[in-house]
């Protein structure tokens, strides 16, 4: 065959190939079949292959993390400004205004409704609730330690699975850390972040105030992680890949001071309280737990909720027998850390349960039966839960000099916390 014929044949074949290619391209660009389209779009992911220890752990504990809300009640009254301290009688007759003071996270740790959180999440609250994504439930602080920044709540109406607590002493640097909490409240409810354990046994020292407002200094040993911890994560859970609760994230130490020196700008440094530190307070809460008493209290609260909150009819209820006023952060002495928040006793009735127990004018009541009382209304509600002849434990702060008699803050001096047992009786005067 001549060379020219061979070249012509090759040229013809190339032309045919190009025509066919153009035709196929046109077909692909403009006339795909449904089967071809479905093949591209109808894909599947094998979750068995994408699942790992982290996803399995999160699925195990996800529903056990709740949102904790801290409500406070402020009361308006006419104050007699006594030497700038603002000691006025705002007991009774004044309507309180409740506001959401803060929020955080918590983790259900028992089938009975015990929830572990940070103390600073519930600090100063007159009412605490927990939210499971659908319903808000009442909760009570049943064990706590301000210095360790740990609190245990009891919300018996919450029916969520309890997590297993691990052994934080077994943690290893580099181990996976899974944090679940509620940054920005319910807007980012049950957010999961993952990192590693960055360091162990970090000593965090801070100057702050105790749970009543008195200044103090503490040092806590904490777990460092680079898992993202944001405002609202406080009190939530830090889990290992087994789904065990290993720590409590604590972005804000003491509720007011940053964990980091001079509020320095840092990234990927979070601190968690070891679960082994918190177990002591879970044990305390469990040892005090009484299922029958909880049920009875639930029934009682349903019947007396309005009565206990409004105090419209309390003539047959026991009282301490005092006249008092609220000491809040707005008080100069409290704002300066000289006195704690609480209820300042202005008068003790002769022959009253308070007098019999040794409560004096100038004392500041800060707790009743382990429940922090931030104002006169909360103290009244705690007392109204009881019947005559009940014995209640009252914790109070007694300054070196009676605050009511001091002309200046520096005249008050130091003081101490005391605990007295009060046997309640019905008294005629509507005091406490």
C-alpha positions as CSV (number, residue, x, y, z in Angstrom):
1,X,0.0,0.0,0.0
2,X,1.3,3.4,-0.9
3,X,2.4,5.7,1.8
4,X,-0.1,8.4,0.8
5,X,-2.9,5.9,1.2
6,X,-1.8,4.8,4.7
7,X,-1.7,8.5,5.8
8,X,-5.1,9.1,4.4
9,X,-6.5,6.0,6.2
10,X,-5.0,7.2,9.5
11,X,-6.5,10.7,9.0
12,X,-9.9,9.2,8.4
13,X,-9.7,7.1,11.5
14,X,-8.7,10.0,13.7
15,X,-11.6,12.0,12.3
16,X,-14.1,9.3,13.1
17,X,-12.7,9.0,16.7
18,X,-13.0,12.7,17.2
19,X,-16.6,12.7,16.0
20,X,-17.5,9.8,18.3
21,X,-15.8,11.6,21.2
22,X,-17.7,14.8,20.6
23,X,-20.9,12.8,20.4
24,X,-20.3,11.0,23.7
25,X,-19.3,14.3,25.4
26,X,-22.5,15.9,24.2
27,X,-24.5,13.0,25.4
28,X,-22.8,13.1,28.8
29,X,-23.3,16.9,29.1
30,X,-26.9,17.0,28.2
31,X,-28.6,13.7,28.3
32,X,-27.7,11.7,31.4
33,X,-30.1,9.0,32.3
34,X,-31.9,8.7,35.7
35,X,-29.8,5.6,36.4
36,X,-26.6,7.5,35.8
37,X,-27.8,10.4,38.0
38,X,-28.9,8.1,40.8
39,X,-25.6,6.4,40.7
40,X,-23.8,9.7,41.4
41,X,-26.2,10.9,44.1
42,X,-27.7,7.9,45.9
43,X,-24.7,7.1,48.0
44,X,-24.4,5.5,51.5
45,X,-22.0,5.8,54.4
46,X,-21.1,2.7,56.4
47,X,-21.4,4.0,60.0
48,X,-19.8,0.8,61.2
49,X,-16.7,1.9,59.5
50,X,-16.8,5.6,60.6
51,X,-17.7,4.8,64.2
52,X,-14.9,4.8,66.7
53,X,-14.3,4.9,70.4
54,X,-15.2,8.6,70.6
55,X,-18.5,8.4,68.8
56,X,-19.4,5.3,70.9
57,X,-18.6,7.1,74.2
58,X,-20.5,10.2,73.2
59,X,-23.6,8.2,72.3
60,X,-23.4,6.5,75.7
61,X,-23.3,9.7,77.8
62,X,-24.8,12.4,75.6
63,X,-28.3,12.4,77.1
64,X,-26.9,12.5,80.7
65,X,-25.7,16.1,80.4
66,X,-28.2,18.8,81.4
67,X,-28.4,22.6,81.5
68,X,-28.3,24.1,85.0
69,X,-29.9,27.5,85.6
70,X,-29.2,29.8,88.5
71,X,-32.1,32.1,89.5
72,X,-31.8,34.9,92.1
73,X,-34.5,37.0,93.6
74,X,-34.0,40.7,94.3
75,X,-36.2,42.6,96.7
76,X,-37.0,46.3,96.7
77,X,-37.7,48.1,100.0
78,X,-37.2,51.4,101.7
79,X,-33.7,51.2,103.3
80,X,-32.5,53.2,106.2
81,X,-28.9,54.0,105.3
82,X,-27.1,53.5,108.6
83,X,-23.6,54.8,108.3
84,X,-23.5,53.9,104.6
85,X,-24.2,50.2,105.2
86,X,-27.8,50.3,104.0
87,X,-29.2,48.1,106.7
88,X,-32.9,48.3,106.1
89,X,-35.7,45.9,106.9
90,X,-36.8,44.3,103.7
91,X,-38.4,41.3,105.4
92,X,-41.9,40.5,104.4
93,X,-44.5,42.4,102.3
94,X,-42.1,43.2,99.5
95,X,-42.5,41.4,96.2
96,X,-39.3,39.8,94.9
97,X,-38.2,40.0,91.3
98,X,-36.6,36.8,90.0
99,X,-34.0,36.9,87.3
100,X,-31.8,34.3,85.6
101,X,-28.4,35.1,87.1
102,X,-26.4,32.5,85.3
103,X,-26.2,29.1,83.8
104,X,-23.9,26.1,83.4
105,X,-23.9,22.4,82.8
106,X,-24.3,19.3,84.9
107,X,-24.1,15.5,84.6
108,X,-26.5,13.0,86.0
109,X,-24.5,10.6,88.2
110,X,-27.2,8.5,89.9
111,X,-30.5,7.0,88.9
112,X,-32.1,8.9,91.8
113,X,-31.5,12.3,90.2
114,X,-28.2,13.4,91.6
115,X,-26.4,15.8,89.3
116,X,-22.8,16.8,89.5
117,X,-21.8,20.4,88.7
118,X,-19.5,23.3,89.8
119,X,-20.4,25.2,92.9
120,X,-19.9,28.5,91.1
121,X,-22.7,27.5,88.7
122,X,-25.2,27.6,91.5
123,X,-23.5,30.1,93.8
124,X,-25.8,32.7,95.3
125,X,-28.9,31.1,93.8
126,X,-32.3,31.4,95.4
127,X,-33.6,28.8,93.0
128,X,-31.9,26.2,90.9
129,X,-33.3,24.2,88.0
130,X,-32.1,21.7,85.4
131,X,-33.2,21.5,81.8
132,X,-33.1,18.3,79.8
133,X,-33.8,19.9,76.4
134,X,-37.6,19.7,76.8
135,X,-38.5,20.3,80.5
136,X,-37.2,22.4,83.3
137,X,-37.1,20.7,86.7
138,X,-36.6,22.0,90.3
139,X,-33.3,21.0,91.9
140,X,-31.8,21.3,95.4
141,X,-28.1,21.6,96.4
142,X,-27.6,18.6,98.7
143,X,-23.8,18.6,99.0
144,X,-21.0,21.1,98.0
145,X,-17.6,22.5,98.7
146,X,-16.9,26.0,97.7
147,X,-13.1,25.5,97.9
148,X,-13.2,22.5,95.6
149,X,-15.8,24.2,93.4
150,X,-18.0,21.1,93.5
151,X,-21.8,20.9,94.0
152,X,-24.2,18.0,93.9
153,X,-27.8,18.7,93.0
154,X,-30.9,16.5,93.6
155,X,-33.6,16.7,90.9
156,X,-35.7,13.6,91.6
157,X,-38.1,14.3,88.8
158,X,-35.3,14.1,86.2
159,X,-35.4,10.7,84.5
160,X,-32.2,10.5,82.5
161,X,-29.5,7.8,82.4
162,X,-26.7,8.1,84.9
163,X,-23.1,8.0,83.7
164,X,-20.4,5.8,85.2
165,X,-17.7,7.7,87.1
166,X,-14.2,6.6,86.3
167,X,-10.9,6.8,88.2
168,X,-9.2,10.1,87.5
169,X,-6.0,8.9,89.1
170,X,-5.6,6.6,86.1
171,X,-5.6,9.4,83.5
172,X,-2.6,9.7,81.1
173,X,-1.2,12.7,79.4
174,X,-2.1,12.4,75.7
175,X,-5.3,10.4,76.4
176,X,-8.5,11.4,74.6
177,X,-10.6,13.9,76.4
178,X,-14.3,14.3,75.5
179,X,-16.1,17.4,76.8
180,X,-19.9,17.8,76.7
181,X,-21.7,20.9,78.0
182,X,-23.8,23.9,77.1
183,X,-21.8,26.8,75.8
184,X,-24.1,29.8,75.4
185,X,-26.9,28.0,77.3
186,X,-29.5,26.1,75.3
187,X,-28.4,27.8,72.0
188,X,-25.6,25.2,71.8
189,X,-27.2,22.6,74.1
190,X,-25.0,19.5,74.6
191,X,-22.1,20.6,72.5
192,X,-19.3,18.0,72.2
193,X,-15.6,18.9,71.8
194,X,-12.7,16.6,71.7
195,X,-9.0,17.0,72.7
196,X,-6.4,15.3,74.8
197,X,-5.3,15.4,78.4
198,X,-2.6,18.1,78.2
199,X,-1.3,17.8,81.8
200,X,-2.1,16.4,85.2
201,X,-1.9,17.8,88.7
202,X,-1.9,21.5,87.7
203,X,-2.0,23.6,90.9
204,X,-4.4,26.5,90.5
205,X,-4.2,29.2,93.2
206,X,-6.6,32.1,93.4
207,X,-7.6,35.0,95.6
208,X,-11.4,35.0,95.9
209,X,-14.3,34.9,98.3
210,X,-16.0,32.0,100.0
211,X,-19.6,31.1,99.2
212,X,-20.9,33.7,101.6
213,X,-18.8,36.5,100.3
214,X,-15.9,36.4,102.8
215,X,-12.4,36.6,101.2
216,X,-10.1,33.6,101.1
217,X,-7.4,31.8,99.2
218,X,-7.4,28.3,97.9
219,X,-5.2,26.0,95.8
220,X,-6.8,23.2,93.7
221,X,-5.1,20.4,91.7
222,X,-6.8,20.2,88.3
223,X,-6.6,18.4,85.0
224,X,-5.5,20.4,81.9
225,X,-7.0,19.7,78.5
226,X,-7.0,21.3,75.1
227,X,-10.6,20.2,74.4
228,X,-12.6,23.5,73.8
229,X,-14.3,24.6,77.0
230,X,-16.5,27.7,76.7
231,X,-18.7,29.8,78.9
232,X,-21.6,27.5,79.9
233,X,-19.5,24.3,79.9
234,X,-18.7,24.8,83.6
235,X,-20.1,21.9,85.6
236,X,-20.5,19.6,82.6
237,X,-18.6,16.4,81.9
238,X,-15.1,15.5,80.7
239,X,-15.3,11.8,79.6
240,X,-12.8,9.2,78.5
241,X,-13.3,6.9,75.5
242,X,-15.1,4.4,77.7
243,X,-17.8,7.0,78.5
244,X,-16.7,7.3,82.1
245,X,-16.9,10.7,83.8
246,X,-13.3,11.7,84.6
247,X,-13.6,15.4,85.4
248,X,-15.7,18.5,85.7
249,X,-14.9,21.4,83.3
250,X,-14.4,24.6,85.2
251,X,-13.8,27.6,82.9
252,X,-14.3,30.1,85.7
253,X,-12.7,29.4,89.1
254,X,-14.7,30.6,92.1
255,X,-17.4,31.9,89.8
256,X,-15.7,35.3,89.4
257,X,-12.0,35.0,88.8
258,X,-10.3,33.6,85.7
259,X,-8.3,30.5,85.9
260,X,-5.5,32.2,84.2
261,X,-3.2,34.8,85.6
262,X,-4.1,38.4,84.9
263,X,-6.9,37.2,82.5
264,X,-4.2,36.6,79.9
265,X,-5.2,35.7,76.4
266,X,-4.7,32.0,75.9
267,X,-5.9,29.2,73.7
268,X,-6.5,25.5,74.1
269,X,-6.0,25.5,77.9
270,X,-8.9,24.3,79.9
271,X,-9.1,23.1,83.5
272,X,-11.2,20.3,84.9
273,X,-11.7,19.1,88.5
274,X,-10.7,15.4,88.9
275,X,-13.7,13.2,89.4
276,X,-12.0,11.5,92.4
277,X,-12.2,14.9,94.1
278,X,-15.9,15.1,93.5
279,X,-16.7,11.5,94.6
280,X,-16.5,12.5,98.2
281,X,-19.5,14.9,97.8
282,X,-21.5,12.4,95.7
283,X,-21.0,9.9,98.6
284,X,-22.2,12.6,101.1
285,X,-25.3,13.2,99.0
286,X,-26.0,9.5,98.7
287,X,-25.6,8.9,102.4
288,X,-28.2,11.6,103.1
289,X,-30.6,10.4,100.5
290,X,-33.9,9.1,101.7
291,X,-36.3,8.0,99.0
292,X,-39.4,8.2,101.3
293,X,-38.4,11.7,102.5
294,X,-37.9,12.8,98.9
295,X,-41.3,11.5,97.9
296,X,-43.0,13.1,100.9
297,X,-41.2,16.4,100.1
298,X,-42.4,16.2,96.5
299,X,-46.0,15.7,97.6
300,X,-45.7,18.5,100.2
301,X,-44.2,21.0,97.7
302,X,-47.1,20.4,95.3
303,X,-49.6,21.2,98.1
304,X,-47.8,24.1,99.6
305,X,-46.0,25.7,96.7
306,X,-48.1,28.8,96.6
307,X,-48.2,29.1,100.4
308,X,-44.5,28.7,100.8
309,X,-43.7,31.2,98.1
310,X,-46.2,33.9,99.0
311,X,-46.4,33.4,102.8
312,X,-50.0,34.5,102.7
313,X,-51.0,32.2,105.5
314,X,-48.3,31.3,107.9
315,X,-50.0,31.8,111.3
316,X,-49.7,28.1,112.1
317,X,-46.1,27.6,110.9
318,X,-43.0,27.6,113.1
319,X,-40.5,30.5,112.9
320,X,-37.1,31.5,114.3
321,X,-38.4,34.6,116.0
322,X,-36.2,37.2,114.5
323,X,-36.4,40.4,112.5
324,X,-33.9,40.4,109.7
325,X,-32.7,42.1,106.5
326,X,-30.9,41.0,103.4
327,X,-27.2,41.6,103.0
328,X,-26.5,41.5,99.2
329,X,-23.6,42.5,97.0
330,X,-25.0,46.0,97.0
331,X,-24.0,46.4,100.6
332,X,-20.7,48.2,101.1
333,X,-19.4,45.7,103.6
334,X,-20.3,42.8,101.5
335,X,-18.9,44.3,98.3
336,X,-15.6,44.7,100.1
337,X,-15.5,41.1,101.3
338,X,-15.7,42.2,105.0
339,X,-19.1,40.5,105.5
340,X,-20.7,37.6,103.7
341,X,-24.0,37.7,101.9
342,X,-27.0,36.5,104.0
343,X,-29.6,37.6,106.4
344,X,-28.6,40.1,109.1
345,X,-30.4,39.6,112.4
346,X,-31.7,43.0,113.6
347,X,-33.8,41.8,116.5
348,X,-34.2,38.5,118.5
349,X,-37.5,38.0,120.2
350,X,-37.4,37.1,123.9
351,X,-38.1,33.5,124.5
352,X,-37.9,32.6,120.8
353,X,-36.3,29.6,119.3
354,X,-33.6,31.8,118.0
355,X,-32.8,33.2,121.4
356,X,-32.8,29.7,122.9
357,X,-30.3,28.6,120.3
358,X,-27.9,31.5,121.0
359,X,-28.5,33.6,117.9
360,X,-27.7,37.2,118.5
361,X,-28.4,40.6,117.0
362,X,-25.8,41.3,114.3
363,X,-25.3,37.7,113.3
364,X,-25.6,36.9,109.6
365,X,-27.5,33.7,108.8
366,X,-26.0,32.1,105.7
367,X,-27.4,28.5,105.7
368,X,-30.3,26.5,106.9
369,X,-29.8,22.7,106.8
370,X,-27.0,23.0,104.3
371,X,-29.0,25.2,102.0
372,X,-27.4,28.6,101.3
373,X,-29.9,31.4,102.1
374,X,-29.0,34.5,100.1
375,X,-31.9,36.7,101.2
376,X,-34.7,36.9,103.7
377,X,-37.2,35.3,101.4
378,X,-35.1,32.2,100.9
379,X,-34.5,31.9,104.6
380,X,-38.3,32.1,105.2
381,X,-39.0,29.5,102.6
382,X,-36.5,27.1,104.2
383,X,-38.1,27.5,107.6
384,X,-41.6,27.2,106.2
385,X,-40.7,23.7,105.0
386,X,-40.7,22.5,108.7
387,X,-43.2,21.8,111.4
388,X,-43.1,22.7,115.1
389,X,-40.5,20.8,117.1
390,X,-38.3,20.2,114.0
391,X,-34.6,20.8,114.7
392,X,-32.9,22.8,112.0
393,X,-29.2,23.5,111.6
394,X,-28.5,27.2,111.1
395,X,-25.0,28.4,110.0
396,X,-24.2,32.0,110.8
397,X,-21.3,34.4,110.6
398,X,-20.6,36.4,113.8
399,X,-18.3,39.4,113.3
400,X,-15.9,40.6,116.0
401,X,-18.1,43.7,116.5
402,X,-21.8,44.0,115.8
403,X,-22.1,45.5,112.2
404,X,-25.2,47.4,113.3
405,X,-23.1,49.3,115.8
406,X,-20.1,50.0,113.6
407,X,-19.8,53.4,112.1
408,X,-17.2,52.4,109.6
409,X,-16.3,49.1,107.8
410,X,-12.9,48.8,109.5
411,X,-14.6,48.8,112.9
412,X,-16.4,45.5,112.2
413,X,-13.3,43.4,112.5
414,X,-12.8,39.7,111.7
415,X,-15.4,37.0,112.5
416,X,-16.1,33.3,112.4
417,X,-18.7,30.9,111.1
418,X,-20.8,29.1,113.8
419,X,-23.4,26.4,113.5
420,X,-26.3,26.2,115.9
421,X,-29.3,23.8,116.2
422,X,-32.7,25.5,116.5
423,X,-35.8,23.7,117.7
424,X,-38.6,25.4,115.9
425,X,-41.9,26.5,117.6
426,X,-44.9,28.5,116.4
427,X,-44.4,32.2,117.5
428,X,-46.9,34.9,117.3
429,X,-44.8,37.6,115.5
430,X,-44.4,37.0,111.8
431,X,-40.6,37.1,111.7
432,X,-39.0,34.1,110.2
